[in-house]
Amino acid sequence: MEPWQARSSEFHPYSVDRLEEMPQELQDLARAALPTGALLRAAFVVPEEDREGKPEAAQALLFTQTGVVRVALSEAPLQIDAATLLWLRSSHLLLQGCIELMAAVEGQQIRLEMAFNAIGWRLIQPAWQALVGQAIGRERGGAHPPFSADQLAGVPEKFVDGLERYGLYTGEALVGAVFQPALWSSGRLAGDEQQLHNTLVVLTDASVLLLEEEKALVRRSEQLGLIITRIPLRVVEQVVEVPCAAHWQLEFVLTSGGCTDRCSVSLAAEALRRWALLWPLRSQPEQGEGR
């Protein structure tokens, strides 16, 4: 580690290639938590910091050849194999970065959530992309097959760029996408309220991607970040349309490892109709895969 990295590591997250470069306390936890024979690809270290006024202990995310192991000074180690993942989520909101993973092992759900300064995203991008590739069965990654402009017609440039940057790095082929623009209701006393936020629902030949902005408080606010949820097609058991008061809830029912979970997204009727036409075009995973 270079001297400037050592100084920066007191405040900002950083990535190392060897356990010996981690703080001693985390290093000891990592050695005890790593499975026998595990090959370390990278270790992402988040120093102790105050988050929303509360101190958060130092922690590290260890990327291995089969998944991840999270160690923290305040919690027991947590291990997740990529093959057991139900969904993955990455948050890119200004300086707020976050990784969320939901896995299913022997009938039990395991959830990992790790927040950090978003400067760390560029440091773990290769390891994160490799984990995603493992989860959806596209470990080689690489450039995606070309797609036509019609497949993303009417989609704002921000979401097209977000899809290229955060979604199509695994070599997946784009099947199609549905964009749900933000919808607002006008209130005389309380002011305008956002009913639906800008959302892009994407279908590839290996996964479903949900690219969402946070809910806005005012009409003209510019949402600078995206929240990306990825669902491997291999775990999608069913897709359910649930009517709500002013819109619809599209729910993906996920089954793997003896567990069932749900990921949902809110859509207006027209976006839901277009999704219903798109969904039958998906690749059909082999029967029983990921179950």
Summary of the structure (lengths in Angstrom):
residues: 291
radius of gyration: 20.0
end to end distance: 42.6
largest distance: 63.8
contacts: 880
relative contact order: 0.12
helix: 24%
strand: 43%
